[in-house]
Amino acid sequence: MKWQQYTLAAFRAIAAAKKYAIVGILVWLLIVVAVKLFVDSKETHVTQIKETITERPHDCDFWKAPIGSKECHYEKHVIGYFDKNGNSVHEYDPAVVEKVYVWQKVED
């Protein structure tokens, strides 16, 4: 008779654990959704900026003829920020939609 009571108690504990597991999963899902909504609301104010980069020259590469160090390298520099109409604007202007880069040769 005692083993039946223990079995019944075990089944009740398992049923209670399932309830708490389901509640825990629902709470976790609500937290995930709330965080996602918060992050998405912060990202809606970010505009996408198109970046235009010219092709990097290869005349300073080690394996370019003549083989060896050319004692130079190229660095990428921004030459302008433009709005949607192609007009030049300031870097921090919210109307910036395009950033243009060029490669500048630097002697080592």
C-alpha positions as CSV (number, residue, x, y, z in Angstrom):
1,M,0.0,0.0,0.0
2,K,2.9,2.4,0.8
3,W,4.4,1.9,-2.7
4,Q,1.1,3.1,-4.2
5,Q,1.2,6.3,-2.2
6,Y,4.8,6.9,-3.3
7,T,3.9,6.2,-6.9
8,L,1.0,8.5,-6.7
9,A,3.2,11.2,-5.1
10,A,5.7,10.8,-7.9
11,F,3.1,11.2,-10.6
12,R,1.8,14.3,-8.9
13,A,5.3,15.7,-8.7
14,I,5.9,15.0,-12.4
15,A,2.6,16.7,-13.3
16,A,3.5,19.8,-11.3
17,A,7.0,19.9,-12.8
18,K,5.4,19.8,-16.3
19,K,3.2,22.8,-15.4
20,Y,6.2,24.7,-14.1
21,A,8.3,23.8,-17.2
22,I,5.5,25.0,-19.5
23,V,5.2,28.3,-17.5
24,G,9.0,28.7,-17.6
25,I,9.1,28.2,-21.3
26,L,6.3,30.7,-21.8
27,V,8.0,33.3,-19.6
28,W,11.3,32.7,-21.5
29,L,9.5,33.2,-24.8
30,L,7.9,36.4,-23.6
31,I,11.3,37.8,-22.5
32,V,12.9,36.9,-25.8
33,V,10.0,38.6,-27.7
34,A,10.2,41.7,-25.5
35,V,14.0,42.0,-26.0
36,K,13.6,41.6,-29.8
37,L,11.0,44.3,-29.9
38,F,13.1,46.6,-27.9
39,V,16.2,46.1,-30.0
40,D,14.2,46.4,-33.3
41,S,12.7,49.7,-32.0
42,K,16.2,51.1,-31.4
43,E,17.4,50.0,-34.9
44,T,14.6,51.6,-36.8
45,H,16.4,55.0,-36.5
46,V,19.5,53.7,-38.3
47,T,19.7,54.4,-42.0
48,Q,21.7,52.2,-44.3
49,I,24.6,53.8,-46.0
50,K,25.9,52.6,-49.3
51,E,29.7,52.4,-49.4
52,T,31.5,52.9,-52.8
53,I,35.1,51.7,-52.8
54,T,37.4,51.9,-55.8
55,E,39.4,48.8,-56.7
56,R,42.6,48.6,-54.7
57,P,45.7,49.0,-56.9
58,H,48.2,46.1,-56.8
59,D,51.5,47.8,-57.7
60,C,52.7,47.6,-54.1
61,D,52.1,43.8,-53.8
62,F,55.1,41.7,-52.9
63,W,54.5,39.2,-55.7
64,K,54.0,41.8,-58.4
65,A,57.0,42.2,-60.8
66,P,59.7,42.9,-59.9
67,I,59.2,40.4,-57.0
68,G,60.1,41.9,-53.6
69,S,59.2,44.7,-51.2
70,K,58.1,47.9,-53.0
71,E,58.3,49.8,-49.7
72,C,54.8,51.1,-50.1
73,H,51.2,50.2,-49.3
74,Y,47.7,51.6,-49.8
75,E,45.3,53.0,-47.3
76,K,41.6,53.6,-47.7
77,H,40.4,57.2,-47.3
78,V,36.9,58.7,-47.4
79,I,36.6,61.4,-50.0
80,G,32.9,62.3,-49.6
81,Y,29.5,61.8,-48.1
82,F,26.5,62.2,-50.3
83,D,22.7,62.5,-49.9
84,K,20.1,60.7,-52.1
85,N,20.3,63.5,-54.7
86,G,24.0,63.2,-55.0
87,N,24.8,66.4,-53.2
88,S,27.8,66.5,-50.9
89,V,26.9,66.7,-47.2
90,H,28.6,66.6,-43.8
91,E,29.7,63.3,-42.3
92,Y,27.2,63.5,-39.4
93,D,24.3,64.7,-41.5
94,P,21.3,62.3,-41.1
95,A,20.7,62.6,-44.9
96,V,23.9,60.7,-45.7
97,V,23.1,57.7,-47.9
98,E,26.5,57.1,-49.6
99,K,30.1,57.1,-48.5
100,V,32.9,57.1,-51.2
101,Y,36.4,55.8,-50.5
102,V,39.6,55.9,-52.6
103,W,42.9,54.2,-52.1
104,Q,45.9,56.4,-51.4
105,K,49.5,55.2,-51.9
106,V,51.7,55.5,-48.7
107,E,55.5,55.1,-48.9
108,D,57.0,53.0,-46.1
